[in-house]
Amino acid sequence: MRSRMSVFLDHVWHDVAFREKMNERIGIVMDLIREGRDITSVGRLLRMPSGELEAIYEIARARIRSARKFSLHEKIWLDKYLSSFSTPEIVCNYRAKRISGMHLIDIGSGSGIQTAIMSRSNQETVGVELDTDHYMMSLLNGEVYGGINLKFIHGDGIRVLETRKIDADTVVFSDPARPPNAAERLLKDLTPPPEAIIAAAKGRTENFVFDLPPQMKLDSITIPGEREYISIGGSLNRLTLYTGEVSQASVSAVILPRDIRISGTPEENPPMSGSCGDGYLYSFDPAVIRAKLVRKVISDTGLDPVESDRRRYLAWSPSIIRDFPGEIYEILFTSDSQDIGADLRASDAGRVILRYGVQDGSYYKTRDS
């Protein structure tokens, strides 16, 4: 039996006039949600049928949640799941530059937004999605994002791979589902498993791209290829595995929106000096740290390693280094735990943000002191 969302989306897809009307109504509901209205209040105001109301309310909430991820968030079609897990547009655009001129098959294409964006830089592009609601959304989002030579198939990705014509110029892309709250992220726990996708296309292409959980440890990725960590605005966001022709290095770190890319061989961090003079502190981006490329950056820049903990790695230099992959702080003064309060007041400091570990529950007490 089809869900109410599926019936609604089918009507939206096949009736352009109805689609325009629903887009207007979703916009109204978005405004009401921002005012603090719940679904009961919205339904009472707009007098919508319950099935239509549930679908519109969920899509409206998903559009609001996706405002920072997608430039066309007021036009896209998502549910709660897709608004949380769809790849941000900035990453889609980066990948479209990296994967280009190929035949592309996206297994588990979800919202279809990433598939549509990547279709602009590739030849024939096919998205395969098993979930009925998400398949319908991908059809709609393919139009919103102007897909080129783009086709979506409703079905099982592994079976499509087994029966579809594939050659050496084909790239198979997959962003597999992750089990919630897993203690450790492993390839075998993803759905569909990357190994099953590779087996389904065995002997016909070596080009695979897998969007993996960024928390995965490097040594737990047993499939040979390039492991690329992507950060957005200083926060780790994606881990991508490339094999075959599309693999360019052992590991890489990509920092968006600055478009900085560093590649090399993973190495352990160099030893710390524990001290620094006047000048600047350099805090490495988490993508560089996770890719184990800190030593390469230090070797290339001449930075002096200062200190590290589980979350950050600090280095020092007396001068500014351009295009550093991370944040740069000017050193105004140094102090110790007894004098730092007085020194901060003397420097006319305003708000204080602690950038080191404190005991559980004592952050605000330490900051205020």
Backbone hydrogen bonds, N-H to C=O, Kabsch-Sander energy under -0.5 kcal/mol:
donor,donor_aa,acceptor,acceptor_aa,energy
7,V,3,S,-2.2
8,F,4,R,-2.4
9,L,5,M,-2.8
10,D,6,S,-2.2
11,H,7,V,-1.7
12,V,8,F,-2.3
13,W,9,L,-2.6
14,H,10,D,-2.0
15,D,11,H,-1.4
16,V,14,H,-0.5
19,R,15,D,-2.2
20,E,16,V,-2.3
21,K,17,A,-2.0
22,M,18,F,-2.6
23,N,19,R,-2.4
24,E,20,E,-1.9
25,R,21,K,-2.1
26,I,22,M,-3.0
27,G,23,N,-2.0
28,I,24,E,-1.8
29,V,25,R,-2.4
30,M,26,I,-2.5
31,D,27,G,-1.7
32,L,28,I,-2.0
33,I,29,V,-2.6
34,R,30,M,-2.2
35,E,31,D,-1.1
36,G,33,I,-1.7
37,R,32,L,-2.4
42,V,38,D,-2.4
43,G,39,I,-2.4
44,R,40,T,-2.0
45,L,41,S,-2.0
46,L,42,V,-2.5
47,R,43,G,-1.9
48,M,43,G,-0.6
53,L,49,P,-2.8
54,E,50,S,-2.4
55,A,51,G,-1.7
56,I,52,E,-2.7
57,Y,53,L,-2.8
58,E,54,E,-1.9
59,I,55,A,-2.3
60,A,56,I,-2.7
61,R,57,Y,-2.3
62,A,58,E,-2.3
63,R,59,I,-2.3
64,I,60,A,-1.9
65,R,61,R,-2.4
66,S,62,A,-1.5
67,A,64,I,-1.3
69,K,66,S,-0.9
70,F,66,S,-2.2
73,H,70,F,-1.2
75,K,72,L,-2.2
76,I,72,L,-1.1
78,L,76,I,-0.6
83,S,79,D,-2.3
84,S,80,K,-1.1
84,S,81,Y,-0.6
85,F,81,Y,-2.2
86,S,82,L,-2.3
89,E,69,K,-2.2
91,V,88,P,-0.8
92,C,88,P,-2.1
93,N,89,E,-2.7
94,Y,90,I,-1.5
95,R,91,V,-2.8
96,A,92,C,-2.1
97,K,93,N,-1.2
97,K,94,Y,-0.5
98,R,94,Y,-1.8
99,I,95,R,-3.3
100,S,98,R,-0.8
101,G,121,S,-3.0
103,H,169,D,-2.3
104,L,102,M,-0.5
104,L,124,E,-2.2
105,I,171,V,-2.5
106,D,126,V,-3.3
107,I,105,I,-0.7
107,I,173,F,-3.3
108,G,106,D,-0.7
108,G,128,V,-2.7
109,S,106,D,-0.5
109,S,128,V,-1.6
112,G,109,S,-2.4
116,A,112,G,-2.5
117,I,113,I,-2.4
118,M,114,Q,-2.5
119,S,115,T,-1.5
120,R,116,A,-0.7
120,R,117,I,-1.0
121,S,118,M,-1.0
122,N,118,M,-0.5
122,N,119,S,-0.6
123,Q,102,M,-3.1
125,T,149,N,-2.6
126,V,104,L,-2.6
127,G,151,K,-2.7
128,V,106,D,-3.1
129,E,153,I,-2.5
135,Y,131,D,-2.4
136,M,132,T,-2.2
137,M,133,D,-2.1
138,S,134,H,-2.3
139,L,135,Y,-1.7
140,L,136,M,-1.7
141,N,137,M,-3.0
142,G,138,S,-2.1
143,E,139,L,-1.0
144,V,140,L,-1.9
145,Y,141,N,-2.5
146,G,143,E,-1.2
147,G,142,G,-2.7
151,K,125,T,-2.1
153,I,127,G,-3.1
155,G,129,E,-1.1
155,G,153,I,-0.9
160,V,156,D,-2.1
161,L,157,G,-2.4
162,E,158,I,-2.1
163,T,159,R,-1.4
164,R,160,V,-2.3
170,T,167,D,-2.0
171,V,103,H,-3.4
172,V,207,N,-2.5
173,F,105,I,-3.3
173,F,171,V,-0.7
174,S,209,V,-2.2
175,D,107,I,-0.8
177,A,191,T,-3.1
182,A,179,P,-0.9
186,L,184,E,-0.5
189,D,186,L,-1.2
190,L,187,L,-1.5
191,T,177,A,-2.0
196,A,193,P,-0.8
197,I,193,P,-1.6
198,I,194,P,-2.5
199,A,195,E,-2.3
200,A,196,A,-1.8
201,A,197,I,-1.1
201,A,198,I,-0.6
202,K,199,A,-1.1
204,R,201,A,-1.9
205,T,201,A,-1.2
207,N,170,T,-0.5
208,F,206,E,-0.9
209,V,172,V,-2.6
210,F,241,L,-2.5
211,D,174,S,-2.7
212,L,210,F,-0.8
212,L,239,L,-3.2
216,M,213,P,-2.1
220,S,217,K,-1.3
221,I,218,L,-1.4
222,T,220,S,-1.1
226,E,242,Y,-2.1
227,R,250,S,-1.8
228,E,226,E,-0.6
228,E,240,T,-3.2
229,Y,227,R,-0.5
229,Y,252,S,-2.5
230,I,238,R,-3.2
231,S,254,V,-2.5
232,I,235,S,-2.6
233,G,256,L,-2.5
235,S,232,I,-1.5
237,N,230,I,-3.0
238,R,230,I,-2.1
239,L,212,L,-1.0
240,T,228,E,-3.0
241,L,210,F,-2.7
242,Y,226,E,-2.5
242,Y,240,T,-0.5
243,T,208,F,-2.2
246,V,243,T,-1.0
247,S,244,G,-1.4
250,S,264,G,-0.7
251,V,264,G,-1.9
252,S,227,R,-2.1
253,A,262,I,-2.8
254,V,229,Y,-3.0
255,I,260,I,-2.9
256,L,231,S,-2.5
256,L,254,V,-0.6
259,D,255,I,-0.8
260,I,255,I,-1.8
262,I,253,A,-2.5
264,G,251,V,-2.1
267,E,292,K,-2.3
273,S,305,P,-1.8
274,G,306,V,-1.3
280,Y,317,S,-2.6
281,L,329,Y,-3.0
282,Y,315,A,-3.2
283,S,281,L,-0.5
283,S,327,E,-2.8
284,F,282,Y,-0.6
284,F,313,Y,-2.2
285,D,325,P,-2.6
288,V,285,D,-0.7
289,I,285,D,-1.7
290,R,286,P,-2.9
291,A,287,A,-1.7
292,K,289,I,-1.2
293,L,288,V,-2.4
297,V,293,L,-2.0
298,I,294,V,-2.5
299,S,295,R,-2.4
300,D,296,K,-2.3
301,T,297,V,-1.9
302,G,298,I,-2.5
304,D,316,W,-2.7
306,V,314,L,-2.7
307,E,314,L,-1.2
309,D,312,R,-2.3
314,L,307,E,-3.4
315,A,282,Y,-2.0
316,W,304,D,-2.3
317,S,280,Y,-1.8
322,R,320,I,-0.6
324,F,321,I,-0.9
326,G,324,F,-2.1
327,E,283,S,-2.3
329,Y,281,L,-2.8
331,I,279,G,-2.5
332,L,330,E,-0.7
340,I,336,D,-1.7
343,D,339,D,-2.5
344,L,340,I,-2.5
345,R,341,G,-2.0
346,A,342,A,-2.4
347,S,343,D,-1.4
348,D,345,R,-1.5
349,A,344,L,-2.4
362,S,359,Q,-2.2
366,T,362,S,-2.6
367,R,363,Y,-2.8
368,D,364,Y,-2.8
369,S,365,K,-1.8
